[in-house]
Amino acid sequence: MPHERWKSTVHLTGPGYWVWLIPLESGVTSVGIVMDDTVYNSANIHDPQSAVRWLEQNQPRCADAIAGATFLDFVRLPNYAFDCKKVLSADRWAISGEAGFFADPFYSPGSDFIAIANGFITSLMADDRMGKDIQLNAAVYEKIFRSIYQNTLSLYVDQYGGFGDRLMMGLKTLWDIAYYWGVLSLLYFRDALCDYQKMRPLINDLLATQELNQQIQALFRERAKQRLVLPARGVFLDQYKVPCLKYFNDVLQNPLDADVQTDLQRNMEILRCVAGGVTELLQGVSLQDMAPAAREWIGDNYCYGLLA
């Protein structure tokens, strides 16, 4: 419902940065400013007052909304992304969630990494308790988990420059969510990540989808170099009404024992169409000249909203 929208995390984006607004159950609101190096090096934010001054210059409506608020805490975290040499060991130790990997807070992937890591850890613990050798599975799970992390990291690296670009961000959120629901979420919902018998036939398909994703992320990085500012125009784009996103979400409701390879391959066909549409729109192709399949799966309403 529209009047409930404020309860969600709100993202305010601009060239090289974004601001989060998160209402907490206690009645406190968390405000975060996340920047790339270019913006950070010139922002001179070092305390609550300097943060508010920066907001006054870059997000004045946000600054007005928090004017006079009492700051309960202030933290500055440069170089927040980190990796880890190993997170899953056959020597019966493991690191879960963001204690091992952290990419970026933009899509709030922390809960995903906790859930995925705990699935791997639980599987290793169960096998170990049954007296099985966990050496191979620990290595395989580590490789899968690290691949997921690297793929997630690619969504952010060198892309903050485009966060003030309405067209790029509209297409980026569309693609990133489509890939997330169409591939990673599907594997998780079908309990495939910890099931070698399910994963083995999918390897070639997953490599192909990963390559497709990297191609699209490269287009976003190239566009982001321009640091364009195409301000929003107050158009609400309902993601659930985007045909491809609705389809991917519906597939996630299929039974646990539904054939994951069949669904993944169908999702891949749709993702290729969406990738083609994203590429065309970034290149300035008009809606009328878009490939029909891409237009069908992205939807005219979403395209009109971006191009308005």
C-alpha positions in Angstrom: 0.0 0.0 0.0 1.3 3.5 -0.9 1.1 4.8 2.7 3.2 1.9 3.9 6.1 2.6 1.5 8.1 4.5 4.1 8.6 1.3 6.0 10.9 0.0 3.3 14.6 0.9 2.8 14.6 4.0 0.6 17.5 4.6 -1.7 18.4 8.1 -2.9 20.9 7.9 -5.7 23.3 10.4 -7.3 26.5 10.4 -9.4 29.0 8.4 -7.3 26.9 7.9 -4.3 23.6 6.8 -2.7 21.8 7.5 0.6 19.8 4.9 2.6 16.9 5.7 4.9 15.9 2.7 7.1 13.2 3.1 9.7 13.9 0.8 12.6 11.4 -0.9 14.9 12.6 1.3 17.9 11.4 4.4 16.1 15.0 5.4 15.2 15.9 6.0 11.5 19.2 4.8 10.1 20.7 7.2 7.6 23.7 6.1 5.6 25.7 7.7 2.9 27.7 5.4 0.6 30.2 6.8 -1.9 32.8 5.9 -4.5 36.3 7.2 -4.0 35.8 10.2 -6.3 32.9 11.6 -4.2 34.4 10.4 -0.9 37.7 12.2 -1.4 36.0 15.5 -1.9 33.1 15.2 0.5 35.0 15.9 3.7 32.5 14.1 5.9 34.0 13.5 9.4 31.1 14.1 11.8 27.3 14.4 11.9 27.3 18.1 11.1 29.5 17.7 8.0 27.3 14.8 6.9 24.2 17.1 7.1 26.0 19.8 5.2 26.8 17.4 2.4 23.2 16.3 2.3 22.1 19.9 2.1 24.1 20.3 -1.1 23.3 16.9 -2.7 20.0 15.7 -1.2 18.3 18.8 0.2 14.9 17.2 0.7 16.6 14.5 2.8 18.5 17.2 4.7 15.2 19.1 5.4 13.5 15.9 6.6 16.2 15.2 9.3 16.8 18.8 10.2 16.9 19.1 14.0 17.1 15.4 14.6 19.2 14.1 17.4 22.2 11.9 16.3 22.6 8.8 18.4 25.7 7.5 16.7 28.1 8.4 13.9 30.4 5.9 12.1 32.7 6.3 9.1 33.8 3.2 7.3 36.3 3.7 4.4 37.3 0.6 2.4 34.3 -1.4 3.7 34.4 -4.3 1.1 36.5 -7.3 2.1 37.4 -10.8 1.2 38.7 -13.8 3.1 41.3 -16.5 2.1 39.0 -19.3 3.2 35.6 -19.6 4.7 34.8 -23.3 4.7 37.4 -25.8 5.9 37.6 -29.6 6.0 39.3 -29.1 9.4 35.8 -28.5 10.9 35.7 -24.7 11.1 33.7 -22.2 9.0 33.0 -18.5 8.7 29.4 -17.5 8.0 27.8 -14.5 6.2 29.5 -11.1 6.3 32.2 -12.3 8.7 33.8 -13.9 5.6 32.7 -11.8 2.6 31.3 -8.3 2.2 30.7 -6.7 -1.1 28.4 -3.7 -0.8 25.3 -2.7 1.0 23.3 -1.4 -2.0 21.2 -4.5 -2.5 21.5 -5.6 1.2 23.0 -9.0 0.3 24.0 -9.8 3.9 21.1 -12.1 4.7 21.7 -14.0 1.4 25.3 -14.6 2.4 24.3 -15.8 5.8 21.7 -18.2 4.4 24.0 -19.6 1.7 26.9 -20.0 4.1 24.8 -21.6 6.7 23.4 -24.1 4.1 27.0 -25.1 3.2 28.0 -25.3 6.9 25.0 -27.4 7.8 25.6 -29.8 5.0 29.3 -30.2 6.0 28.3 -30.8 9.6 25.7 -33.4 8.7 28.2 -35.3 6.5 30.9 -35.1 9.2 28.5 -36.5 11.9 27.7 -39.4 9.6 31.4 -40.1 9.3 31.8 -39.0 5.7 35.0 -37.4 4.4 34.1 -33.7 3.9 37.3 -32.7 2.1 35.8 -32.7 -1.4 32.5 -31.0 -0.4 34.3 -28.3 1.6 36.4 -27.4 -1.5 33.4 -27.5 -3.8 31.3 -25.4 -1.5 34.1 -22.9 -1.1 34.5 -22.5 -4.8 30.7 -22.0 -5.3 30.5 -19.5 -2.5 33.5 -17.6 -3.7 32.0 -17.5 -7.2 28.7 -16.1 -5.8 30.7 -13.4 -4.0 32.7 -12.4 -7.0 29.6 -12.3 -9.1 27.9 -10.1 -6.5 30.9 -7.8 -6.3 30.8 -7.2 -10.1 27.4 -5.5 -9.6 29.1 -2.6 -7.9 32.7 -2.2 -9.0 33.2 1.0 -11.1 29.4 1.5 -11.4 28.7 4.2 -8.7 29.5 6.8 -11.3 26.2 5.9 -13.0 24.0 6.1 -9.9 22.7 9.6 -11.0 21.8 8.3 -14.4 18.0 7.5 -14.5 18.2 5.3 -17.6 21.2 3.3 -16.4 19.8 2.8 -12.9 16.4 1.8 -14.2 18.0 -0.8 -16.5 20.6 -1.9 -13.9 18.0 -2.6 -11.2 15.9 -4.5 -13.7 18.8 -6.6 -14.9 20.3 -7.3 -11.5 17.0 -8.4 -10.0 16.2 -10.5 -13.0 19.5 -12.3 -12.8 19.1 -12.7 -9.0 15.6 -14.2 -9.2 16.2 -16.1 -12.4 19.5 -17.8 -11.4 20.7 -17.6 -7.8 17.3 -17.5 -6.1 16.2 -20.5 -8.2 19.2 -22.5 -7.1 18.6 -21.6 -3.5 14.8 -22.3 -3.6 15.4 -25.7 -5.1 18.0 -26.7 -2.5 20.5 -27.2 -5.4 23.5 -25.4 -4.0 24.4 -28.2 -1.6 23.3 -31.0 -3.8 26.0 -32.2 -6.1 23.6 -34.3 -8.1 21.5 -31.3 -8.9 24.4 -28.9 -9.5 26.6 -31.1 -11.7 24.3 -31.0 -14.8 23.9 -27.2 -14.4 27.6 -26.2 -14.6 27.7 -25.3 -18.3 24.5 -23.4 -18.0 25.7 -21.5 -15.0 29.0 -20.6 -16.7 27.0 -19.3 -19.7 24.7 -17.2 -17.4 27.7 -15.8 -15.5 29.4 -14.8 -18.8 26.1 -13.1 -19.9 25.9 -11.2 -16.6 29.5 -10.0 -16.9 28.8 -8.7 -20.4 25.9 -6.6 -19.1 27.8 -5.4 -16.1 30.6 -4.3 -18.4 28.1 -2.2 -20.4 27.0 -0.5 -17.1 30.6 0.2 -16.1 31.3 1.8 -19.5 28.2 4.0 -19.1 29.1 4.8 -15.5 32.4 6.4 -16.7 30.4 9.3 -18.1 28.9 10.1 -14.6 25.7 11.3 -16.3 23.0 13.0 -14.3 19.6 12.2 -15.6 17.3 13.1 -12.7 14.2 11.0 -11.9 10.9 12.3 -13.0 8.6 11.0 -10.3 7.6 7.9 -12.3 6.8 4.8 -10.1 7.9 1.6 -11.8 6.1 -1.4 -10.3 8.7 -4.3 -10.6 6.0 -6.9 -10.1 4.3 -5.7 -13.3 7.5 -6.2 -15.3 6.8 -9.5 -17.3 10.2 -11.1 -16.8 10.3 -10.4 -13.1 6.8 -11.7 -12.5 7.7 -14.8 -14.4 10.9 -15.5 -12.5 9.1 -14.9 -9.2 6.3 -17.3 -10.2 8.9 -20.0 -11.1 10.2 -19.7 -7.5 6.9 -20.9 -6.3 7.2 -24.2 -8.1 7.5 -27.4 -6.0 10.9 -28.2 -4.5 11.2 -31.3 -6.7 10.4 -29.5 -10.0 13.2 -30.0 -12.5 15.7 -27.2 -11.8 17.6 -27.6 -15.1 14.4 -27.1 -17.2 13.5 -24.0 -15.3 17.0 -22.6 -15.3 17.3 -23.1 -19.1 14.0 -21.4 -19.7 15.0 -18.5 -17.4 18.3 -18.3 -19.4 16.3 -17.9 -22.6 14.4 -15.0 -21.1 17.5 -13.4 -19.6 19.1 -13.4 -23.1 16.1 -11.5 -24.4 16.2 -9.0 -21.5 20.0 -8.6 -22.0 19.4 -7.7 -25.6 16.8 -5.2 -24.6 19.0 -3.6 -21.9 21.8 -3.3 -24.5 19.5 -1.7 -27.1 18.1 0.8 -24.6 21.6 1.8 -23.4 22.6 2.3 -27.1 19.6 4.6 -27.6 17.5 2.3 -29.7 13.8 3.5 -29.6 11.1 1.4 -28.1 9.6 0.9 -31.6 12.8 -0.5 -32.9 13.6 -2.9 -30.0 13.6 -6.6 -30.6 10.0 -7.8 -30.0 11.0 -10.5 -27.5 13.0 -8.0 -25.4 10.1 -5.6 -25.5 7.7 -8.4 -24.5 9.7 -9.5 -21.4 10.7 -6.0 -20.2 7.3 -4.6 -20.9 6.2 -1.3 -22.5 5.2 0.3 -19.2 8.7 -0.1 -17.8 10.3 1.1 -21.0 8.0 4.2 -21.2 8.8 5.0 -17.6 12.5 4.9 -18.3 12.3 6.8 -21.5 9.7 9.4 -20.5 
